[in-house]
């Protein structure tokens, strides 16, 4: 019975490592990508204006940006 538990925990460890890389890995790269996307929308907005769907997308990108910033600051504090 101990062997089965050990193998299940080993499998859980691998999945948790993979999940951590997907969710929290490369925060700096994700922030850089968000900034580039927001800047692209800003430039497009200055030139031609944004349609309502693009305005919603820009707000969502800003929300994601601030969430990642807060996460990064919390990680630094820890």
C-alpha positions as CSV (number, residue, x, y, z in Angstrom):
1,X,0.0,0.0,0.0
2,X,2.9,2.4,0.7
3,X,4.3,1.8,-2.8
4,X,1.0,2.8,-4.4
5,X,0.9,6.0,-2.4
6,X,4.5,6.8,-3.3
7,X,3.9,6.3,-7.0
8,X,0.7,8.5,-6.8
9,X,2.7,11.2,-5.1
10,X,5.5,11.0,-7.7
11,X,2.9,11.4,-10.5
12,X,1.4,14.4,-8.6
13,X,4.8,16.0,-8.2
14,X,5.4,15.8,-12.0
15,X,2.0,17.3,-12.8
16,X,2.5,20.1,-10.2
17,X,5.9,21.0,-11.7
18,X,4.3,21.2,-15.2
19,X,1.4,23.3,-13.9
20,X,3.8,25.7,-12.1
21,X,5.8,26.2,-15.3
22,X,2.6,27.0,-17.3
23,X,1.0,29.3,-14.7
24,X,4.0,31.0,-13.1
25,X,6.9,30.4,-15.4
26,X,8.4,33.1,-17.5
27,X,6.5,36.0,-15.9
28,X,8.9,38.6,-17.4
29,X,8.4,37.2,-20.9
30,X,4.6,37.3,-20.4
31,X,4.8,40.9,-19.2
32,X,6.9,41.9,-22.1
33,X,4.4,40.3,-24.5
34,X,1.4,42.0,-22.8
35,X,3.2,45.4,-23.0
36,X,3.8,44.9,-26.8
37,X,0.2,43.9,-27.4
38,X,-1.1,46.9,-25.5
39,X,1.3,49.2,-27.4
40,X,0.1,47.8,-30.7
41,X,-3.5,48.5,-29.7
42,X,-2.6,52.0,-28.6
43,X,-0.9,52.8,-31.9
44,X,-3.8,51.3,-33.9
45,X,-6.2,53.4,-31.7
46,X,-4.3,56.6,-32.5
47,X,-4.2,55.9,-36.2
48,X,-7.7,54.5,-37.0
49,X,-9.5,54.2,-33.7
50,X,-10.5,51.0,-31.9
51,X,-13.7,49.1,-32.4
52,X,-15.6,48.1,-29.2
53,X,-14.1,44.5,-29.4
54,X,-10.6,45.9,-29.4
55,X,-11.4,48.2,-26.5
56,X,-12.6,45.2,-24.5
57,X,-9.4,43.3,-25.5
58,X,-7.2,46.2,-24.4
59,X,-9.0,46.3,-21.0
60,X,-8.5,42.5,-20.6
61,X,-4.8,42.9,-21.5
62,X,-4.4,45.6,-18.8
63,X,-6.1,43.4,-16.3
64,X,-3.7,40.5,-17.0
65,X,-0.8,42.9,-16.9
66,X,-1.7,44.2,-13.4
67,X,-2.3,40.7,-12.1
68,X,1.2,39.6,-13.3
69,X,2.7,42.8,-11.8
70,X,1.1,42.1,-8.5
71,X,2.3,38.4,-8.6
72,X,5.8,39.5,-9.5
73,X,5.9,42.0,-6.6
74,X,4.6,39.4,-4.2
75,X,7.2,37.0,-5.3
76,X,9.9,39.6,-4.8
77,X,8.6,40.3,-1.3
78,X,8.6,36.6,-0.4
